[in-house]
Amino acid sequence: MNLAMADDMVIGDLIASIRRANGWSQGDLADELNQASGEVTLTRTEVSRWERGVRVPQHHWARWIADVGGIPFDRVQESRTAAKALRGNAPIPTLNLPNIAPDPDEAQRVDGVVSGLRRPDAATLDWITDCLARHRTAEDDLGAEPIAPVARAQLNAVIDIANKSQGDLRIGAVDLAAQYAQFLGWMAVTTADHAEASAWYGRSREWAEQADHSELAATALSMQAHHAWGQGDARLCQRSIAAADEYDGLSPGLSGMLRQTSARGFALAGDAETARAELERAGELLQLASDSAKAAPDWLYFYDEDWLLRQQGTIELQLGNFPVAVDLLSTGYERIKSTYPRDQAWIGSCLSLALAASGEVDGCVKVANEIADDAVALNRHAVEKLREASKIMSSHAPERADAVRELIRSPA
């Protein structure tokens, strides 16, 4: 086994690497560990739980994992510690977020459900649903890298619950799994893993339809449309929105989200008139949402007037209407400052590009300086926009263009 590859692995990934390096199945590894320890209690299912992050191996097994894997015991212990840090004090893997751990009685009950010792119940699903909401907002600040492996482990726990449940409880678990798939799709988009993003969005829609949740299925299509827009595929963007429009009973907030995503697709295709008409309709629906008891699903917590204004700015930028884009994006950038660093980097990068395209070199460089660190750390799409801005300035302000390129140069 290549130990250098395992330096930063949590225990589940380390165990999977040991197994694959030796060409073993999960059952084979369980047999090897039983033979080494002189026990017969370890099963393939438990090895699967370890690898998926649902459970962390007990200290007793660490010695035998090291022995069978041919790696230092300290390395296994470090991986166990890393996995526990992801779990915090919760019965499933989580980031160590404020107030996320349940009280001791609830933790014991949830742990029993997750480990298969208790029957699944609605209260456990409610607690995991709260975990998802907290990790969504944490991802706004931290980006996908620390969140995605935790979310995948949480989804595995939800799938286990779905497979062990019946009736309304199963439907609720499948619905929650669809929400996780949508979240994982979004994170794959932010890290430019486009094939994985498409797969997660497809799975989210499939599970949402199994759960008879039209808003969630339409959201998956909306996110697929956003992904297509980011890939420069106007036709797929528009087709995805048309498919989402087929669902009945959508809230005004989600309907407004569909209209602004549709506007992006038309802007990408160069149809300014239709794009702006869609934006106008999105604004009307947003106003309707503010007066509605069912404004929008919980996962659209970020959707408000400021968010729509920022999207208007990016659409005007795409349409080449640079003065209007500068005005809208300047307002949007000021309103988002010191809140969400990843989104601030994105809007700031669009503003830098609009300023560069308008010949406002000083303004472009000023904003680039403010957002470059967050762009490099959290938002590769923002980095691409800053590269575009530097390219525009190369002919008439080469030194300033070089300064922007230097800001976003990845560390060696």
N, C-alpha and C positions, 0 to 999 in steps of 0.2 A: 504493500500500500504506500502511496506517496503521502508522507506525513505532512509535507508542506501544504498540501491541498486541504488538510483538516484543521489548520491553525485557528480559523474563526468559526468553526462549526458548533452549533448546538448539538446536544447528544443525539437527537433523532437523525440529523443529517450525518453525523459521524457513524452511527450504527448502520445506516443505509450504505455508506461508503465502504465500510468493512465488508458488508455482505456482498456488494456488487464486485468488489475487488477479488473476492474469492469465488465468484460465480455461484453463490448460494441463493436459494429462495428464503423467504422468511421462516418457513418451516425448518429448512436446513439449519439456519442460524439458531433457532430455538433448540434443535437437537444438539448442536455443538456446545451450546452454553449449558444444557442439562448434563451432557457428558462430562464437561470440564468441572462442573460444580458437584457432581454426584447426586443431582436432584432430578426429578421428573415433572416438576410443577410448571415449568415455563412453556407457554403455547405460542403457536404462530400468531394468534390474535393479539397477544400481549406485545410481541415484537412489532406488529403492525401499529399498535397504539403508540409505542415508543417512537417509531419512525415518523408518524404523523403529528407528533407533539401533543397527543391527547393525554399521555402520561409520561412522567420522568422515571427512568429505572431507579429502584431503590439502591442504597449504598451497597448492599450485599452483592448486587449484580455487577457493580462497576469493576470489581477485581477481575471477574470472569470475562467481561467484555474486553478489558485490556489484554488478558491472557490469550483469548481466542483471536483477537484482532492483531496481536503482535505489536501493540503500541504502549507507551508509558501509562501507568495507572493515573499519574497526575493529569495527563491530557484528558482522560475520560472524566475525571472529577471536574476539571475546568469546563468541559462541555455540559455536564450536569448542572453546574452552577449557572452557566449561561442560559440554559433552558428554564431554570427556576426563576431567573431574573425576568425572562419574558412572561412567565406566568404571574409574576407578582405574588400576591397572597390569594389568588383566585383558583378555583377548581379546574379551570381550563386556561390555556395560554392567553395572557393579556399583557399589554404594556403596563408598567407600574404607574397607572393614572390615579389622580385623586379620587378617593371614595369608590373605587371600582370593586374592591373586594367585598363579598357579601358578609353578613354577620356569621358567627361560627355555626349556628344551627342550619342556616340556609346553605352555607358552604358545604357542610356535611351531606345535606340532601342532594345538592347539585353534583357533588363529587360522586355520590352513589349512583346517580342517573348516568353520568358520563362514563363511569367505570363499569357499568352494566350490572351493578349490585342492587339497583332499585328500578322500579318501573318509571318510564318517562312521565313527566307531568307538565301542565301548562305553566306553572310557576317557574320551572327551569327554563322553558322557552322564553318567558318574559325577561328573566335575568340575562340570558344570552342576547336577546334583542337590545337590551340596554347597553350591553358590551359593544354591540355593533355600532350603535349611535355614538358612543363615546370615542370609538376608534375612528369613525368617520371624521369627527371634528378634530381629533388629534392629527389625522393625516393632512388636514388643511395647514397645520403648522409644521409638521415634521417631514412631509413628503411620504412617498410610497415605501422606500427602502426598509425602514424599521417596522412598518405596519403590515406589509403583504404576508410575510411568513406567519405572523400571528393570526391574521384573518383566515389564512388557509387552514390553520390548525383548528380555529373556531368552527369553520365550515365543516371540517371532518366530524367534529362532535355533533353538529346539527344533523348531518347525514346519518350518523349512527342512530340518533334519536328518531329520525324519520323512518328508518328501516325497522325499528322496534315498535313503532306506534301504529295505531289504527284510527279511523274516523276523523273527527275534527282535529285531534292532536297531530295526526300525520299531515293533514292539510296545512296546519300552522307551521309545522317543521319544514315542509316543502316550500312554503311561502318564504320563510326565513332564509332557507338555502338559496332561493332565487335572489333575495336581497344581497346576500353575501357574494353571489356570482356577479351581480351587477357592480358591486364595489370593487371586486378583484379585477373586473374588466377595465374599470376606470383607472385603477393603479397600473395595469399593464399598458394602457395608453400613455400615461405620464412617463413611463420608463421606455417607451418606444418598442415594446414587445407586441407587435401588431397582430401576429398570428394568435398569441395567447388572448389578446383583447377580444378578437372576433369570436374565439371559442367560448370565452366566458359570457359574452353578451348573448350568444346563441343558447347557451345552457340556461342563462337567466330567463330568457323568454320562454323556453320549454317548460321550466319548472313553474314559472308564473302562471302559464296556461293550465298546468296540472292542478294548481291551487285555485284556479278560476279567479285570478287577480288581474283584471284588465289594466289597471293603472300601472302595475309593475311590468307587465308585458310591453305596454306602450313605452314605458321608460327605457326598457332594454333597447327597443328600436330607436328611441331618441338618442341614446348614447351611441348606438351603432352609427346613426347618421352623423353625430359629432365626430366620431372616429373617421368616417369616410371623408368628411370635410377636411379634417386635418391631413388626410392622405391625398387631398386634391381631387377626390372623386365626386364631382357634383352630381352625377347621375345616381350613384348609390345613395348619396345623402338624401336626395329627393324621393327615391323609391322607398327608403326606410321610413321617412316621415309619412308618405302616403299609406304605408302599411300600418303605422301607428294610428293614423286618423280613422282607421276602420273600427277601432275599439269604441264601444259605447260607454257612456257614463263617466267620462273623464272629468276631473276637477278643473276649474278655471286656471289654476296655477300650472298644472301639467299641460293643459291645452296651450297656454301662453308660451311655455318652454318649447313645445313643438313648433309653434309659429316662428320663434326667434331662430331655432335651428334650421327651419326651412328657409328663413331669410339668408342664413349663411350659405346654404346650397345655391340659392339663386344668385347671390353675390359672386360666388365662385364661378358660376356659369356666365357672369357678365350681365345678368338681367337686373339692372338697378331698380327699375320701376316696381317689379314684383317683390324684390327684396325689401324695399322700403314699405310697400303695402303690408307685407307680412310683419315687419317690425311694428307698424302702427296697430295692427290687430293684436300683436303680443302685448302692447301697452294697454289696450282696452281690456284684455283678459286679466292682466295683472291688477288693474283697478277693480275688476269684478271679483277677483280672488280676495282682495282686501275687505270686501263686503260680504263674503260668503262664509258660511259655517264650515264648509268643507273646502278650504282654500287650496290646499295642495297636499300631496303625500309627505310624510315625515322626512324622506330622504331629499326633498327639495328645500331643506331648511335655509339654504344660501340664496334662494331666488327672491329678489326684491327689486325695487326701482333702481338702486345703485348698480346692481348686477346687470340689469337690462341696459342701463345707460352705457356701461362698459362694453357690452356686446354691440351696441349701436356704433360705438367708436371703432371697434375692430372691423365691422362690416363696411363702414365708410372708408376705412383704410384699404380694405380689399377692393373696393370699387374705385380707388384712386382719387377720392375726394379728400385730399390731404388737409386743407384748412379746417374743414368740418371735423375730420378725424382728430386733429390736434386739439380742437376745443373740447370735444367729448371726452377724449382720453385724458386730457389734462385734469378735467373735473373728476373723472373716475379715479385717476391715479391719486389725487389728493385725498379723496374720500376713503381709499383703501389703505393708505399709508399706516404703518405700525399695527396692522391687523393680521392679515394672512400673508406671510412672506412669499409663498410660492405664487399666489395670485397677483401680489404686488409686482413680483418679478415679470410675470407675463404681461400685465397691463403696461408696466414701465417700458418693457422692450418694444411693445407695439407703439407706445408714444415716442420712443427714441427713433423708431423707423419712420413714423409720420413726420417728425421734426426734420430728420435727415432728408426725406423726400421733399420737404418744404424749403429746404436750404437753410434751416436754422441749426447750424452746426454746433454752436455753443450749447444750446438747449439739449441737443441730442447727447452730447458727451456728458453733460451734467446729470441727466437722468440715468445714463448708462453707468456712471460711477456709483450712483445710489443703489442700483439693483444688481450689479454684476455678481457679487458674492452669492446672493440668494439664487440668482439664475443658474450659476454653475453648480451649486449644491442641490437645488430642488427642482429646476425646471429647464430641461434640455430644449424645449420648444422656445423658451425665452432666449436661450443662447443662440438659436438659429435666427431669431429676429434681429438680435444685435449684430450677428454676422452680416445680415442683409443691410443693416444700417451702415456698417463700416464699408461695405462694398459700394454703396451709393456715394459715400464721401470720398472714395479713393481717388477719383479723377480731379476734384477741385479742392480737397482738403486732406491730402494723403497723411500728414502727420497726425491729424485728429482721428482718421480712420485707423491708423496703426495703434493709437492709444486705446481705442475701443477693442480692437482685436486682442491687445495685450491683457485687457481686463478679463476677458473670457477664456484666456488660454488655460487649458486644464493643467493642473500640477503634474509633474513627472512622477 
